[in-house]
Amino acid sequence: MSSEYTLEQEITLLEQDYILLTELQIELQQRLVTEKENRLVLQQKIADNDKEINEIKQKLEQFKAEAGLVPHQTSTLPPADLHQVPDLPAYLVINLPLFNELKAKLVIKPSLAEISEGQKSPLLIQSPSGMGKSVIAAVLAHDTAIRRTFSDGIFWVHLGQHSDLISCQMALIHALGEEVKHFLNPRSGTERLRQLCAKRNCLLILDDVWDVDEVLAFNGLGKYCQLVITTCDNTLLEFLSRSIPSIQGYVLTALAEEPAIQFFLNCTGGQHLNPVPIEVNAIARACDYLPLALKLIAALASNQPISVWKTLVDSLQNATTNEFPDTHPRTLMQAMQLNVDALGEQSEYYLTLAVFVNYSAIPQKTVVMLWQYLYHLSADQADTLIRKLVIRGLLQVETVLSQQYLGLHAFQYDYLYTSAEVEKLHHHLLAAYRRHCPHGWSNGPNDGYFFEYLCIHLLAAERTTELKSLLLDFDWLYIKLQKCPLHQLLNDYDLLPDPELQTIKKVLSQWVNGLQPDREQLANYLLSQLADQTASEIQKLLNQLKEISSEWQPPLS
């Protein structure tokens, strides 16, 4: 037995191996029935696998005897469901020693000391952008042994630089199978999550965390729950340890030379090249062995003669990135620059994505609308460009409830935001939306972005008078309350330092009658709360409310 693990931990790991090998044996036997070719190879694999299964069974009996345990049948619980966990990439490369260490932490039953704070010790994976933190977290989530360990589900929550924390909590509550209700602050969301998770055995992965409060909002959900956190911030662990002393940090480093070279070749489709061109070594070094930088350069090298690959090294080393933030590795930003330059005229289309607030989930239909307005692209042309950007690693696409969303990595968004004329883009996006709102903003499209972020774009375009008028318009606040959670509507009232808006916010924050109130009922409520207001702006709202309410009577003097 390895001295690295206790006897109980060895037993747990062996049981997980037994499950995996048993599943593999079933798959091999099914292939033996259906495949006519390679039967001898399959038969040999089945024999070897059967031998390994028997060896593990013998070890299990031995270790359980030493531990004084009664031998029992290995658990055959089905793997837990995955919720919003991203698919694994076509070409996968991870830091295997770190993966094995993290997996052991997740599948081995924790000691009493490790759950002394009312939960399992959170695990934090830190590295600069481009190292593959999210990939290794996704591989952990897809691992069968880990899925069997967390029988009540594995949940993925992407945060990012501009996260809506309450919405993330509400999405998790919904994924847990509960009705989503209004929360006006993250503390209320945390309390509800603790109620739901107190007796659940689940794994929660917080991806791309930038703030301590984001972790604390999901911390301590229950003694059977486990947190895994990914972050670019090398100071986050230090600050979190003050609130969560048991948290354990792991640093993900760049690839070694050999797996970096193989990953690059896989991404280019040249994995069978023999011998490996010397240019590949130079490319790997120039990319600092960062997986995402290698993937971006591989997109430029694909379908190109080997003679062109040498020029990529020179271009990568000569790319100027002084104007870009130093939050991300310089090599990564250089690889981005080469890819964007290679788009030619279409780079301008790509840069427009910098205007969107939530860069990790942009409705595709909204992007197509903006491109049609600015560049007169057809829907087919827009779809072709999106596929091209995805193939080149410049964009991600995810389908949620039959609607497609586009996503950027944090470093890609920062590159675009620095390169684009974002001030002008806010005006362009508003103009594109205006075409779909002939009767005013309250008649805008319910595309998963418009109602959520219109007010932010009005502020960014310095249309503050229009923004204030909108927030004092009953039609707008009523339709937004139907389309969005209450906290998002309330957040809009904080965009301007205005006493009248704060008065409206205070009244609305006390509205607790459900997600979609009756129009007249809400009008009556606002009238009863605002009747004594004398500000001219609020008087306009009161006049609008009186036209809607048929039963309201002014209070007796």
C-alpha positions in Angstrom: 0.0 0.0 0.0 1.3 3.5 -0.8 2.3 5.6 2.2 0.7 8.6 0.5 -2.8 7.5 1.4 -4.5 6.0 4.5 -5.9 2.5 4.3 -9.5 3.9 4.0 -8.4 6.2 1.2 -6.7 3.3 -0.7 -10.0 1.3 -0.4 -12.0 4.3 -1.9 -9.6 4.7 -4.8 -9.6 1.0 -5.6 -13.4 0.9 -5.5 -13.5 3.7 -8.0 -11.0 1.9 -10.3 -13.1 -1.2 -10.0 -16.2 0.6 -11.3 -14.3 2.2 -14.2 -12.8 -1.1 -15.3 -16.1 -2.9 -15.0 -17.7 -0.3 -17.3 -14.8 -0.6 -19.8 -15.3 -4.4 -19.8 -18.9 -4.1 -20.7 -18.1 -1.7 -23.5 -15.4 -4.0 -24.9 -17.7 -7.0 -24.8 -20.4 -5.0 -26.7 -17.8 -4.1 -29.3 -16.7 -7.7 -29.7 -20.3 -8.6 -30.7 -20.8 -5.8 -33.2 -17.3 -5.4 -34.7 -16.1 -7.9 -37.3 -12.6 -6.5 -37.5 -9.9 -6.4 -34.8 -11.6 -9.2 -32.9 -8.3 -10.7 -31.8 -7.2 -7.3 -30.4 -10.5 -6.9 -28.6 -10.3 -10.4 -27.1 -6.8 -9.6 -25.8 -8.0 -6.3 -24.2 -10.9 -8.1 -22.6 -8.5 -10.7 -21.1 -6.1 -8.1 -19.9 -8.9 -6.0 -18.4 -10.4 -9.1 -16.7 -7.0 -9.9 -15.1 -6.7 -6.3 -13.8 -10.3 -6.4 -12.3 -9.4 -9.7 -10.5 -6.2 -8.1 -9.1 -8.2 -5.1 -7.8 -10.8 -7.4 -6.2 -8.0 -9.3 -4.4 -6.4 -6.1 -3.1 -9.8 -4.8 -1.9 -10.4 -8.0 0.1 -6.9 -7.7 1.6 -7.2 -4.1 2.6 -10.7 -4.4 4.0 -9.5 -7.4 6.1 -6.7 -5.2 7.4 -9.1 -2.4 8.2 -11.5 -4.8 9.9 -14.3 -4.1 7.4 -16.8 -6.7 6.2 -16.4 -7.1 2.4 -19.3 -5.7 0.5 -20.2 -5.2 -3.1 -18.7 -2.2 -4.7 -21.0 0.8 -5.2 -22.8 0.9 -8.5 -24.5 4.2 -8.2 -25.1 5.8 -11.6 -23.0 8.9 -12.4 -24.5 12.1 -11.2 -26.1 14.6 -13.6 -24.1 17.5 -15.0 -25.6 21.0 -14.9 -24.2 23.6 -17.3 -20.8 21.8 -17.3 -19.1 22.6 -20.6 -18.3 19.8 -23.1 -14.7 18.7 -23.2 -12.6 20.1 -26.1 -11.8 17.9 -29.1 -8.1 17.9 -28.3 -7.5 17.6 -24.6 -4.3 18.3 -22.6 -4.1 18.7 -18.9 -1.6 18.6 -16.1 -2.1 15.0 -15.1 -0.3 15.0 -11.7 -2.4 18.0 -10.6 -5.6 16.3 -12.0 -4.8 13.1 -10.0 -4.2 15.1 -6.9 -7.4 17.0 -7.2 -9.4 13.9 -8.1 -8.1 12.1 -5.0 -9.2 15.1 -2.8 -12.6 14.9 -4.3 -13.3 11.2 -4.2 -11.7 10.3 -0.9 -13.9 10.7 2.2 -12.7 13.8 4.1 -11.5 13.6 7.7 -13.5 15.2 10.5 -11.0 18.0 10.6 -11.6 18.8 6.9 -15.3 19.4 7.5 -14.9 21.2 10.8 -16.2 24.4 9.2 -19.5 22.7 8.3 -18.3 21.8 4.8 -15.6 20.0 2.8 -12.4 22.0 2.3 -12.9 24.2 -0.9 -10.2 23.6 -3.6 -8.9 26.6 -5.6 -7.1 26.3 -8.9 -5.1 29.4 -9.8 -3.1 30.4 -12.9 -2.9 33.2 -15.4 -5.2 33.1 -18.4 -4.6 30.5 -21.1 -3.2 27.7 -18.8 -6.4 25.5 -18.9 -8.0 26.0 -15.5 -11.5 25.7 -16.8 -10.5 22.6 -18.9 -9.1 20.7 -15.9 -12.2 21.7 -13.9 -14.4 20.4 -16.7 -12.4 17.1 -16.9 -12.9 16.7 -13.1 -16.6 17.2 -13.5 -16.9 14.6 -16.3 -14.8 12.0 -14.5 -17.0 9.0 -13.7 -15.5 8.4 -10.3 -16.2 12.0 -9.2 -19.7 11.9 -10.7 -20.4 8.8 -8.6 -19.0 10.5 -5.5 -21.3 13.5 -5.8 -24.6 11.7 -6.3 -26.9 14.7 -6.2 -25.2 16.5 -9.1 -22.3 18.5 -10.4 -23.1 22.2 -11.0 -21.1 24.7 -13.0 -21.4 28.4 -12.3 -19.5 30.8 -14.6 -18.9 34.2 -13.0 -16.4 36.4 -15.0 -15.4 40.0 -14.5 -19.0 41.4 -14.7 -21.0 38.7 -13.0 -24.5 39.2 -11.8 -24.1 37.3 -8.5 -27.8 37.1 -7.6 -28.7 35.8 -11.0 -26.0 33.1 -10.7 -27.5 32.1 -7.3 -31.0 32.0 -8.8 -29.8 29.8 -11.7 -28.3 27.4 -9.2 -31.5 27.3 -7.2 -33.4 26.5 -10.4 -30.9 23.8 -11.3 -31.5 22.2 -7.9 -35.2 21.8 -8.9 -36.7 24.6 -6.8 -38.9 27.5 -7.8 -36.8 30.7 -8.3 -37.9 33.7 -6.2 -36.8 37.3 -5.9 -33.6 38.0 -3.9 -32.6 41.5 -3.2 -29.1 40.7 -2.0 -26.7 37.7 -2.2 -27.0 37.0 1.5 -30.7 35.9 1.0 -29.6 33.7 -1.9 -26.9 32.1 0.2 -29.4 31.3 3.0 -31.8 29.7 0.5 -29.0 27.6 -1.1 -27.9 26.4 2.4 -31.5 25.2 3.0 -31.6 23.3 -0.3 -28.1 21.8 0.0 -28.0 20.9 3.7 -28.5 17.2 3.0 -27.4 17.1 -0.6 -24.1 15.6 -1.8 -23.1 17.8 -4.7 -20.0 19.4 -6.3 -20.2 23.1 -7.2 -17.6 24.5 -9.6 -17.2 28.3 -9.6 -15.4 29.2 -12.8 -13.5 32.4 -13.5 -13.8 34.0 -10.1 -12.6 37.6 -9.6 -13.9 38.6 -6.2 -13.9 37.2 -2.7 -17.7 37.9 -2.2 -18.5 35.6 -5.2 -17.0 32.6 -3.4 -18.5 33.6 0.0 -22.0 33.7 -1.6 -21.7 29.9 -2.4 -19.7 28.9 0.7 -20.7 26.6 3.5 -23.8 25.2 1.7 -23.5 21.9 3.6 -21.1 19.3 5.0 -21.7 17.0 2.0 -21.1 19.8 -0.6 -17.7 20.6 -2.2 -16.5 23.8 -3.8 -14.0 23.9 -6.7 -12.9 27.4 -7.7 -10.9 28.6 -10.7 -9.3 32.1 -10.9 -6.7 34.2 -12.6 -6.2 36.3 -9.5 -3.0 35.2 -7.6 -4.2 37.1 -4.5 -7.6 35.5 -4.1 -6.4 32.5 -2.1 -4.8 34.8 0.5 -7.9 36.9 1.0 -10.3 33.9 1.0 -8.2 32.1 3.6 -9.1 34.8 6.1 -12.8 33.8 5.8 -12.3 30.1 4.9 -9.2 28.8 6.7 -9.6 25.3 5.4 -9.4 26.3 1.7 -6.6 24.6 -0.3 -4.9 26.2 -3.2 -3.3 24.7 -6.3 -1.2 26.5 -8.9 -1.6 25.3 -12.5 1.6 25.7 -14.5 2.3 25.7 -18.2 2.7 22.4 -20.1 5.9 20.6 -20.5 7.6 20.8 -23.9 6.5 17.3 -25.2 2.8 17.5 -24.4 2.8 21.1 -25.7 4.2 20.0 -29.0 1.7 17.1 -29.2 -1.2 19.4 -28.4 -0.2 21.9 -31.1 0.1 19.1 -33.7 -3.3 17.7 -32.7 -4.9 21.1 -33.1 -3.3 21.5 -36.6 -4.3 18.0 -37.7 -0.6 17.1 -38.0 -0.4 14.6 -35.2 0.9 12.0 -37.5 3.9 14.0 -38.8 7.1 12.0 -38.4 9.6 13.4 -37.8 8.1 16.4 -36.0 9.2 19.6 -37.8 11.7 21.7 -35.9 9.5 24.7 -36.3 7.0 23.1 -33.9 9.5 23.3 -31.1 10.1 27.0 -31.8 6.3 27.7 -31.9 5.8 25.9 -28.5 8.6 27.9 -26.9 7.3 31.2 -28.4 3.9 30.4 -26.9 5.4 29.8 -23.5 3.8 26.4 -23.6 0.3 27.9 -22.9 -2.5 25.7 -24.2 -4.7 28.6 -25.4 -1.8 30.4 -27.1 -0.9 27.1 -28.8 -4.5 26.6 -29.9 -4.7 30.1 -31.4 -1.4 29.8 -33.3 -2.5 26.3 -34.5 -5.6 27.8 -36.0 -3.3 30.0 -38.2 -1.0 27.1 -39.0 -3.7 24.6 -40.0 -3.8 23.9 -43.8 -0.6 25.9 -44.2 2.7 24.4 -45.6 5.4 23.8 -43.0 7.4 26.6 -44.5 4.9 29.1 -43.3 5.1 27.9 -39.7 8.5 29.5 -39.3 7.1 32.9 -40.1 4.5 32.4 -37.4 7.3 32.3 -34.8 8.7 35.6 -36.1 5.3 37.2 -36.2 4.5 36.1 -32.7 7.7 37.4 -31.3 7.3 40.8 -33.1 3.7 41.4 -32.3 3.3 44.6 -30.2 1.0 44.3 -27.2 2.1 47.3 -25.1 -1.4 48.8 -25.2 -3.1 45.8 -23.8 -3.6 45.2 -20.0 -0.9 43.1 -18.3 -3.6 41.1 -16.5 -3.0 38.3 -19.0 0.2 36.7 -20.3 1.9 38.8 -23.1 2.2 35.7 -25.3 -1.6 35.1 -25.1 -2.3 38.7 -26.2 0.2 38.4 -29.1 -1.5 35.2 -30.3 -4.8 37.0 -30.2 -3.4 39.9 -32.2 -2.1 37.6 -34.9 -5.5 35.9 -35.2 -7.5 39.1 -35.3 -5.1 40.6 -37.9 -5.6 37.4 -40.0 -9.4 38.1 -40.1 -8.8 41.1 -42.4 -11.9 43.1 -42.9 -13.9 40.7 -40.7 -11.8 41.8 -37.7 -14.0 44.8 -37.5 -17.1 42.6 -37.1 -15.3 40.6 -34.3 -14.4 43.8 -32.4 -18.0 44.8 -32.1 -18.4 42.1 -29.4 -16.6 44.4 -27.0 -19.8 46.4 -26.5 -21.6 43.6 -24.7 -21.8 43.7 -20.9 -22.0 39.9 -20.3 -19.2 38.7 -22.6 -19.6 35.1 -21.5 -23.2 34.7 -22.7 -24.2 36.9 -25.6 -27.3 35.8 -27.4 -26.3 35.0 -31.0 -29.4 36.6 -32.4 -28.4 39.9 -30.8 -24.9 39.8 -32.4 -26.5 39.0 -35.8 -28.9 41.9 -35.4 -25.9 44.3 -34.7 -23.9 42.9 -37.7 -26.9 43.3 -40.0 -27.4 46.9 -38.9 -23.7 47.9 -39.2 -22.4 45.7 -42.1 -25.6 44.5 -43.8 -24.7 40.9 -43.3 -27.3 38.3 -44.1 -28.2 35.7 -41.4 -26.3 33.1 -43.4 -23.2 35.3 -43.7 -23.3 35.9 -39.9 -23.6 32.2 -39.2 -20.6 31.5 -41.4 -18.5 34.1 -39.7 -19.5 32.7 -36.2 -18.5 29.2 -37.3 -15.2 30.6 -38.5 -14.5 32.3 -35.2 -15.3 29.2 -33.3 -13.0 27.1 -35.4 -10.2 29.6 -34.8 -10.7 29.5 -31.1 -11.8 33.1 -31.0 -15.4 32.3 -29.8 -17.4 29.7 -28.0 -21.0 28.7 -28.7 -23.3 27.2 -26.2 -27.0 26.1 -26.6 -29.3 26.8 -23.7 -33.0 25.9 -24.1 -32.7 25.9 -27.9 -31.1 29.4 -27.9 -27.5 29.9 -28.9 -25.2 32.0 -26.8 -21.7 33.3 -27.8 -18.9 33.4 -25.2 -15.5 35.0 -24.9 -12.6 34.2 -22.6 -11.7 37.1 -20.2 -8.5 37.7 -22.1 -10.3 37.9 -25.4 -12.8 40.4 -24.1 -10.0 42.5 -22.7 -8.3 42.5 -26.0 -11.4 43.5 -27.9 -12.4 46.2 -25.4 -8.9 47.7 -25.7 -8.9 47.6 -29.5 -12.5 48.7 -30.3 -14.1 52.1 -30.3 -16.5 51.0 -27.5 -18.1 54.5 -27.1 -19.3 54.5 -30.7 -20.5 50.9 -30.4 -22.9 51.7 -27.6 -24.6 54.2 -29.9 -24.6 51.7 -32.8 -26.2 49.0 -30.6 -28.9 51.3 -29.4 -29.6 52.4 -33.0 -29.9 48.7 -34.0 -32.3 48.0 -31.2 -34.3 51.1 -31.9 -35.3 49.6 -35.3 -37.0 46.9 -33.3 -38.8 49.3 -31.0 -41.0 51.5 -33.2 -43.3 52.2 -30.3 -40.7 52.9 -27.6 -38.2 50.9 -25.6 -40.8 49.1 -23.6 -41.7 47.2 -26.8 -38.2 45.9 -27.4 -37.3 42.2 -28.2 -37.2 39.7 -25.4 -33.9 38.2 -26.7 -32.1 37.5 -23.4 -30.1 40.8 -23.5 -32.2 43.8 -24.4 -34.2 44.2 -21.2 -31.3 43.1 -19.1 -28.8 45.6 -20.3 -30.5 48.5 -22.2 -30.1 50.9 -19.3 -26.4 50.2 -19.0 -25.9 51.0 -22.7 -27.9 54.2 -22.4 -25.7 55.3 -19.6 -22.5 54.4 -21.5 -23.8 56.4 -24.5 -24.2 59.4 -22.1 -28.0 59.5 -22.8 -28.7 60.2 -19.1 -31.9 62.2 -19.6 -33.4 59.4 -21.7 -32.3 56.9 -19.1 -34.0 58.8 -16.2 -37.2 59.2 -18.3 -37.2 55.4 -19.0 -36.8 54.5 -15.3 -39.8 56.8 -14.5 -41.9 55.2 -17.2 -44.4 52.6 -15.8 -44.6 50.7 -19.0 -40.9 50.1 -18.9 -40.6 49.1 -15.2 -43.6 46.8 -15.5 -42.3 44.9 -18.6 -38.8 44.7 -17.1 -40.2 43.2 -13.9 -41.9 40.6 -16.1 -38.8 39.8 -18.1 -36.1 40.1 -15.4 -35.6 39.4 -11.7 -36.5 42.3 -9.4 -32.9 42.9 -8.4 -31.9 43.7 -12.0 -34.6 46.4 -12.2 -33.5 47.8 -8.8 -29.8 47.9 -10.0 -30.8 50.2 -12.9 -32.0 52.8 -10.4 -28.4 53.0 -9.0 -27.0 54.0 -12.4 -27.7 57.6 -11.8 -27.2 59.6 -8.5 -30.8 60.9 -8.5 -33.1 61.3 -5.4 -36.3 60.7 -7.4 -34.9 57.4 -8.7 -33.9 56.4 -5.3 -37.4 57.0 -4.1 -38.8 54.7 -6.8 -36.2 52.1 -6.0 -37.1 52.1 -2.3 -40.8 51.6 -3.1 -40.1 48.8 -5.6 -37.7 47.0 -3.3 -40.7 46.4 -1.0 -42.7 44.8 -3.8 -43.0 41.1 -2.7 -46.1 39.9 -4.5 -44.5 37.6 -7.1 -42.4 37.5 -10.2 -45.1 38.7 -12.6 -47.5 41.1 -10.9 -50.8 42.1 -12.3 -50.4 45.5 -14.2 -53.2 47.3 -12.3 -52.3 45.7 -9.0 -48.7 47.1 -9.3 -50.0 50.5 -10.4 -52.3 50.6 -7.3 -49.3 49.7 -5.1 -47.1 52.4 -6.6 -49.9 55.0 -6.3 -50.4 54.2 -2.6 -46.7 54.5 -1.9 -46.0 57.6 -4.0 -49.1 59.7 -3.6 -47.4 62.2 -1.3 -44.5 62.8 -3.7 -44.3 66.3 -5.2 -41.3 66.1 -7.5 -42.3 66.9 -11.1 -40.7 63.8 -12.5 -42.6 61.5 -10.2 -45.8 63.5 -10.9 -45.6 62.4 -14.5 -45.3 58.7 -13.3 -48.3 59.3 -11.0 -50.4 60.6 -13.8 -49.5 57.6 -15.9 -50.5 55.3 -13.0 -53.9 57.0 -12.5 -54.8 56.3 -16.1 -54.1 52.6 -15.5 -55.7 52.2 -12.1 -59.5 52.1 -12.2 -60.1 51.7 -8.4 -57.5 53.9 -6.9 -58.8 56.9 -4.8 -56.7 59.7 -3.4 -56.3 59.6 0.4 -58.6 61.8 2.4 -56.9 65.0 3.5 
